[in-house]
Amino acid sequence: MLEIKNLTVSVLNKIILKDFNLIINENEIHALMGLNGSGKSTICKVLMGDPNYKVESGYIYYKGKNLLELDTTYRARMGLYLVNQTPLEIEGVKNSEMLRLALEAQTGKSVNIFEFSKLMNNICEKIKVDKSFIHRGINENMSGGERKKNELMHLWVLEPDLILLDEIDSGVDIDNLNTISESLKEYFDTHSCSFLIITHHTNILKKLNPNYVHIIDNGKIIETGDYSLAETIENNGFNRANKVRKNLNHE
């Protein structure tokens, strides 16, 4: 589905990613962990085509196409979807209006208003938000947890197949995190899709049970394991965990 090979990326002439490599196949969940400033969020920015991030070398192929040759709109239509750490507030643009137009652009067909309304109501029940969200401005006057749920609403309507979750657990209380995790698990179980989860904690990973956990440092993946690697980091921190693993390797 996605192949990133020897990717080097800079911002304002500073190298952020260096020879970064990652392959995500269909129906896989990957988690990316690392210290602040290690390059985690940069991956999402580059995948979505943020012009502030300059690709110096390497390539990205998505569904067999060179992603770097495609604009952001085309990438989204191909099935890429990003939930930002802090979803933007778009004042005056209602969720229902944006999603209906997005669906029409995606399918090339007019949206049946009755079926669309029924779909939106069902999604609100699924993610445990009031149905007034349908007609609210995108993330307008919403708390952190509400914004993340609002992004889930968009996810369920647009049905992408490669979902980038940039710290979706940040600024979210435990009840909302449980709802978000359960909704994502249901989505994964009912769609042919893959997740890339960027996080500092294991709470969301306990629910989603990633196939792979990657540790990024200085712009490249330095270690890959299963969920137990995330637990080691959670319990010991990055520096101590590295020391523990090095000592075990020498024994």
N, C-alpha and C positions, 0 to 999 in steps of 0.2 A: 504493500500500500504506500508506504513512505520510506524513502532512502535518502539519508543525508551523508554525504561523503566528503571528508577532508575540508569541512567548511570553516573558513576564516572570515570574521566579520569585525568591522570597526565602526565606532561612533566618534565623530569629531576627531578623527585621526588617531584614536586610541583603540588598540586591538582588544576586543571583548571575548570573542570566540577564536580558538586557534586549533585547526585540524580536528574539528568536532565531527564525530561519526555516530550515527544512530539509524537503526532499521526498526520500523514498526509494521508488523504484519496485521492482516485483518483479524478482528476478534481478539485483540491483545490489549492489556492494560499495562502501561509503563508509568513509573513514578520517577521523577527527577528531583533529587535533593542536593543541597549544597549551601555553603555559607552565603550571606548577602554579598552581592557583587561578583559572584562566581560565573554569572552568565545565564542563569536559569530563564529569566523572563525574556532575554534577548532571543532565545530560540523561538518563542511565540511571535515576537515582533517581526522576525525575519520570515517566518512561515506565512504570516498574513500580509507581507509586502510593505511594511512600514518604510517609507523613503529615507528616514533618518539613519537607518542601519545599512551600511555599505558592505556588500559581499565582495571581499577581496579575492577569494579563490574558493574552489570546491563547487559542488552542485547539490541540488535537491530535486529528486524525482518523486512525484505523487501521482499514483495511478498511471505510471508510465510516461507522464509528461514532465518536461522541465519546468518546475514551478517558478523559477527565477525569470522566465520569459512571460509570465502571466500577471495581469494586474489583480488587485485585491478583490474586485467584484467577481472576476472569473474564478478566482480561487475559492471564494465563498460558494459560488454556484456549483463547483465541483464537489463540495461537501466539507470544506474546512470551516471550523467554528471555534471561536475563542471566547472564553469567559475571562474577562480581565480581573485583576486583583481588586481594582476599584472601578466598577462599571460606570461609564459616563452617563451623566444626566442630560437628556435632550428635552429641553423645555418646549411645550406646545405640540409635540408630536406624540400622538396616542399609540399605545401598544397595538391596538386593533388595526389602526390605519397602516402603520409600518409593516406589520406582519401580513396583512392582506396583500399589500403591494409587493412585498418580498415574495410571497407565494406565487403571485401572478407572473412576476419576473422569472422565477425559478422554473415554473411549469409551462409558461407561455399560454396559459388558459385563464379565463375569468373564474373567480372564486365564487362558489355558491354561498350567499350570505347566511342562509339558514344552517347549512352544514358547518360553515366556519364558526358561527356563534355556538353551535353545539360542541364543536371541538374545543373551543376556548373555555367554555364552562367546565368541560370534563378535565381539562388540564389544571384549571384553578383548584378543583377538588383534589386532584392528584398531588399537587405541590403545597396544598393547605394554605391557600391565600384567598382573600375575599374576591368575589367576582368583579368588584369595582376596579381591580387591577387591569382588567381588559381595556378600560377606557381612561386609565391614568396616563400621564405623560411618561415617557420612557425613563425609568429610575427617578422620576421627579419627586423630591421631598421624601425619599425612601431611606430607611435605615440600611446598615450594611447587610443584614440578613435578608431584608426585603429585596434589595438590589440583586443579590445572588439568586433568589427565587424567581425574580423577574427575568433574569437571564435563562433560567431553566424553562420558563414559559416559552421563550423564543426557541430554545433547543427542541422542545417537544413539537412545536409547530413546524419548524423548518427541517427537522430530521436529518442533520448532517451525519457524516460517517467517520470523520476524524475530529475529535473534540479535544481542544486544548484548554486545560483547567489551570489557570495561573492563580494559585493560592485561593481557591474558592472557599477554603475553610478559614481564611483570614477575616477577623472582625465578626464572626458568626457565633452566636450562643449555642449551647449543646443541643437544645431542642431543634433549632433550625438546622444545625449541622446533621442531625439524625434524619430529618426530612429530606435534606439535600442529598445525603448519601444514599438513602433508600430509593429516591427518585432516579438518581444516576445508575444505580444497580439495576433497577427495573428497565431503564432505557437500554443499558448494555445487553441485558438478557433478552430483549425483544427486538433488537436491531443488529444488522451486520455492521459493526462499527469498532473503532478503537479509541482509547483514551491516552492522553499524555497528561499526567497529573504533576503539577509543580507544587511542592509543599515542604514545610519545615517539620511537620508532625505526623504521627501515625494514626490519629483518630479517624480520618477519612479512609486511610488505607486498610484499616481493620475491616471496614464494611465492603470495600471494593476488591480487596485481595489481588493486588497487582501481580502480573506474571513476572515482571522484571522491575527491580529498583536500581536506579543508576545514581552514582555519586559524581557530581561535576565539581571540578576545581580548576581555577585559572583557565576557564574557557574550554575544557575538554573533559570527557568522561574518563574517570580514573579507576572506577570499579563498578561492577554489575553483579547483582545477586537477586535473591528472592525477598519476600517480605521480612525475613529475619534480619536482613541487612538494615532495613529501616528501623527495626526495633533496637539494634545495636547502636545506631546513631542516636535514637531517641534517649536511650538509657545512659550513654557515655559521652555524647557530643562527638563532633568530627575529629578533633585532635586526639582525644583519649582513645576513641575507637580505632584510629589508625595505629596507635601504639600497641593496643591489645592485639590487633591482627598481625602486626609485624613480629611481636614476641611469639605468637603461636606458630608463625611460619618458620621461626628459627629453632623451635623445639623439635 
